[in-house]
Amino acid sequence: MAIVKPFRGIRPSERLVEKIVVKPFDVLNMDEAVKIGKSNPISFLHISRPEINLSKDVDWRDVLVHQRAGFEIEKFINDGTLLIESKEMLYICRQTCNGIVRTGIAGCVSVDDYMNGIIKRHEMTRVEKENNRMEHLEICCTNTEPVILTYRDNRQIRSIIEGYTGNHKAEYDMELDGVKYELWAIKDDNVVNGICGLFKNVQNFYIADGHHRMASAYRLCNKKRQQEESYSGNECYNYVMAVIFPDTDLTVLEYNRMIKDLNGHSINEFLEKVQAAGFSVTKIEGGKYRPECRHTFGMYLDNYWYKLEAKEEIWGDNAVDGLDVSILQNNIISPILGIEDPRVDERIEFIGGHKTVEELENAVKKDMSVAFTLYPVGIDEVMNISDLELSMPPKSTWVEPKLATGFLMYKIQ
């Protein structure tokens, strides 16, 4: 039984929403963020990327960054840029991109459901990032971005959503970089209660995006419970803001890898070791390569593309080891390139499948030595692995939709 509850959202005034909302912070680099922030004093980047307001010498993990985010949140609320709802509500969030429509419910989900395995994860988190997210949450006392959850599609929930959106005007209807966003505030308590009641029949939620946000909320909740012996379980910090999409509305893209060096190997030595590790290697003359099926990989090395095909003997013998990301990690990245824990090793970087091959090439030419492209897993694989209580390697999936930020926030105290 999954718990979903309404909350008092913090959101832009209708007249300012198009100036406030921005692309997700993790798809903008620092130069882009600084440029937007300088030209727009009410951009949500002042909250999601507050380091743009600080000296370049300040590290993004510094406590000053989180303190500045907290300052900006209160400033935006106090000057009326952001409004706090007068009552608890659910919201309907819709994104339309390239003809694909994705519609989800924004509400609060229970930290206890995460602790008890009703909200399931499929990836391990990176300790440094988890610590950073927890510090941000503790200082700002605000969920500035939602966790993205999914569930097996439910016709009754979909029917209520379609009925509501068909008969009510959206609070926001805007475009950002060619992507259309609509948001409805569900103010009718009967509709809210009906949706929450139907979610009680949903056996599990699955984290599609936001493992670190969920883990940090869990840790902070435990910390506050230990500090407040008389807690009731109804305090705001017991819940996390989420947008919940049916699995049929999600698209899973690959998460590609870039490595800073060849671990002391020459290019020829590296290619020989890759072949010896159980891969057939084909050089792509005068072209590019992106995997077309499972167990094939693209490799960009020394300005050339190669097609790697994993031989059957290295496919792995369980649901996780058989994933392409595991095959790559277990047979090349760890034994040949010397990166045993990609969660903490600074020699590896990740680039989502939404980026073009040309963007990946440029990133490698800038300060990397080799890149690997993968074939994406299906959302059904992600959910099945979660059901088995197994974990995929970090950064295994790039899940869309990636929602623009600034539409909603949630105060945890």
N, C-alpha and C positions, 0 to 999 in steps of 0.2 A: 504494500500500500504506500504510494508516494504522496507526500504532503506538499501541496502548493497553497500559498496564502497571498492575499492582496497586500499591498504596501503603499505608503504615501511617497509617491515618486517625487524626485526633484528633477525638473525638466525646464527647457527653455521656454520663454514666452513665445507665442506664435509669431510675432513680428520679427523676432531675432533669430529664430531657429536656423535659418540658412547661413547666418554669419557665425553661429556657434559650432554647429556640427562639422566634424572633420573625418577624414579617412582614419581607419584604425592606426594606433600609434606604432604598431609593429610592421606596417607596410610603408612607413615614412622614414627616411634616414634623417640624421640630425640637421644637415644643411637645408633640406626641404622644410623641416619643422621650424627652424629658426626664421626662414624667409616668410613663412605663413604667419608666424607669431608676431613678427615685427610689423607686418602690414595690417594685422587685425587684433586689436587689444581684447576682443571678447571671443577669440577662437578657443575652443575647448582644449587645444594644445597647451594652453597655459596651465591646465590642470593635469592632462594626461602626459605631457612632456615638460614639466615645470623647469627642468634644467635649462630650457631656452632663455629663461629670465635670469640665469646665474652666470658667473664667470666660467669661461671655458676650462679653467683649472679645477672646477668642482666635478668630482667623479659622480656618475649617475647613481651610484650606490650610497652616496653621502646622505646623512640624515637631513642636511639642508634642503635636499631635493624634495623630500617628503613634507618637510615643514612648509616649503613654498607652495606645494600642492594644496595643503590644508588652508593656507592663507588665501590662495586664489579661490577656493571653493566658498569660503565665507564671504569674500569680497563679491563674488558673482551673486550670491544669495542676497546679501545686504543691499546691493544696488539695483536689485530687481531683474538682473540679467537671467537668473535662474529662479524659478518659482517652486514652492513646496505645496503639494496638493493638500487640500483641506480634509480629505478622507482617504482611506485605503482603497485601492483599486487594483485590478489587473489591466494589462495593456495587450493589444494585438500589434505585433511588429511585422511589417511586410516589406520584403526587398524584391525588386524586379530587375534582373540583369540579363542581357542578351536573350530575352524572351523567357527566361526561367523565373518562376514566381515561387518564393519561399515565404511561408507565413508561420509565425510562432507566437506563443503566449509569454509575456513578460510577467513574472511574479517572483515571490520569494520561495525558496526551497529550504528544507531543514538540514542543518549541520548533522543532526542525529541520523538522518537518512544516509548521509555519507559515511558516518562512523559504523552504521549497521549494515552497510553493503547494499542498500536499496538504490543509492546513487553509485554507479559503478565506474571505475576508471580503467583505462587501457594502457596508460603510460606511467612510468616512474618520473618523478620530478627531479629537477636540478636543485641541489641544496642551496646554492648561492641565490638563485632566483626566488626560491620559496622564502628564504629569509628576507629578501628585499621586499617581496609582496606583503609579507606579514608586517614588516615595519611600516610600510606605506599605509596599510589598513589601520594599524594601531594609532598612528599619528593623525591621519585624516578622519578616522571614524566613519568612513564612507566607502561603499562599493561604487567606484567610479566607472566600472565596466562590468557587464554581466558575464557569468559563466554561460557557455552555450551547451545545452543539454539536448538529447534526443531520446525518443521512445518509439516503440513499434506503433505504426500509424493506427489511429482509432477513429472510425467513421463518425461516431457520435460527437467527439470533440471537434472534428473537422466541420461537421454540419453546423454546430453552434457558431463557430468562427465565421463560416461563410454567411450564415444568416445575419450575424451582427454587422459584418463589414458591408453587406449588401443593403442594409437599412439605416446606417449611420454614417455621418460625415467624419472623415479622418481629422484628427487634431492637426496633423502635419501631412503634407503631400508635397514632396520636394525631390529634386534630383541633385546628385553629387557625382561628378565625373562620369556621367552617363548612366548611373545607377539610380533607380527610383526607390524612394523610401516613403512608406506610409505608416502612421501610428494612430491607433484608436485607443482612447481611454474608456474602459468599461465602467461606467458609473452606476449601472443598474445592479443592485446587490443580488437580485435573483439570478441574473446571468453569471455573476461572479461565483455565487455559491454553486450553481449548476456545473460550471467548469471545474471548480475545486473538487466537487463530489465525483465527477467522472475521472479525474486524475487519481483519486483514491483506489480506483480499479486498475490502474496501471501498475504492473508488478515492479518494473525497474525504470530508472532513468540512466542514461549513459553520458559521460562527459565527452562531448565532441571537441570542445576547445575551452581551455581555462583550467587545466589541471593545477597550475600553480595558484590561481586565485582561489580555487576550492580548498586546496591543502592549507593555504595560509589562513583562510577563514576558520577552518577546523582547528588549527593550532591556537589562534587567538581566542576562539570560543572556549577551548579547554583552559587557557590561561585565566580568562575572566571568571570562569566557573570556580577555579581554585581560589581566586581572590575574593569572590563573593559567595560565601557558604550558603546564603539564603536565596540563591537564584531560583527562579520558578520554572525556567525553560521557555518562558514567553518573551524574554528580553530580545531586543532587536538583533543582538549579536549572535543569537542562536539560528539566524537565517541568513541566506545569501541570495542576492539578486541574480536571477537567471532568465534567459530567453530559451524557451523549450520548443523545439521543432520536431515534427514527425520525421522518422528516418527517410521517408520518401522525398522529403524536401531538401535533404543534404547531399552535397557532392564532396567526395574525398579525393583530394589531389595528393601527389607525391610530395615528400619533403627531401630535397636533394642535399648532397654533402659536398663540402669543399675542404681541402686539406692544405695547410700552409707549406708543407715540405714533404719530401719522399723518404724521410727517416734515414737519411744518409745514403740512399741508393741512387745510382745513376738511372737515367731513363730506361736504358736497355736492361739493366739489372732488375728494375721494377717490373717491366713488362714480362721478363722471364719468370719472376716470382709469381705474378698473377696467373700466368699459364700453369705453372707447377701447382698452384693452389686449387686447380680444378675448373678453370675457365677457358673456353675457347675465345681467342682474341682476334677480331677482324678490324683492320684499319679502314676507315671510311675516307676514300680519296675524294677531296674537293667538295665535301658535303658535311651535313650535321646529322646527329642521330639522337632520337628519343625513343625509349623502349616501347614496344608495341604489345608485349605480352609478359606474363610472369616469368621470373628467372632469367630475364635479360636486363642488361644495364648499359647505359651510355657512360663513356669515360672521356673526359676532355683533358688532354695532356700534351704539353708542348705544341699548342696551336692546332692539334689534330683531334678528331673524334674517333673513338673506337667503340665497336659493339662487343660487349662481353656476354657470353652465354654460360650460365652455371651448369656444370655437368650433374647428372642425377645423383651421383654419390655424395654431393655436398648440399643437397636440398634440405637436410634436416629431417628429424623423425617425430616432430610434434608441431602443434599449431603455431607456436612462436618461432621455433628454429627454422620452420619452413617458409617464413616470411622473407621477402627479398631483402628487406632492411637488415634482417638477422644474418642472412647469407653473406651480405656485403660486410657487415661488422665482424662476423666470426671468421671469415676467410681472407679478407684483405685489410680492413681498417685496423683491426687489432693485431694480427700476427705479422703483417708486413709493414704497416705504417706506424705501429707501436702505440695506438690510441686505444687503451683498454677500457676506459670509462668516458664515453663521449659526453656525459653530463657535466664533467668538470674540466676536461682537457681543453686548453685554449688553442690548440693547434687545429681544431675542427670547427667549422661554421656550417650553418644550415640555411638553405634558401628554398622558399616555398615554391610549389609547382605552378603558382600563378605567374611567376616570372618567366619571361621568354628565354629561349636558348641563348639569344644574343646577350641578354642581361647577365646570364650566368657566365658566359665567356668573358665579358668585360670584368666581372668580379674576380675571376681567376687571373686574368692578365694584370690586374692591379696589384695583388699581393698574395696570391695563392699559387700552388703548384699543380694540383689536380682536382678535378670535380667528378662526381658520379651522379647520374640521373637514374631514377628508379621508375618502375611501373606502379601506379597507385593501388592500394588495397581497397576492397569494397567495404561499405558501411556494415554489411552483414558480417564480414570477417572481424571488424572491430568489436561489434556487439557479442559475437560468439566467444572471442578471446576474453572479453570482460566477464561473460557468464561463467567461464572456466576459472575465473579469478587469477588469470595470468596477466602479465604485463608485457607490452610491446617495448622495444627499445625506444629511448627518448627521441622525440621529433620524428615519429614514424608517419604522421598524417598531417596534411594541411587541409583543414575542413572549411568548406564554404557553405553558408554565407559568413564572410567576415563583415560584421556590421560596422557601419560608421559609428563614431563615438560622440557622446554628448547628448543623446536623446533622453537618457534616464540615469539617475543615480539613486542610491538608497543609503540613508543614515543608519548606522548600527548602534547609535546611542543618542 
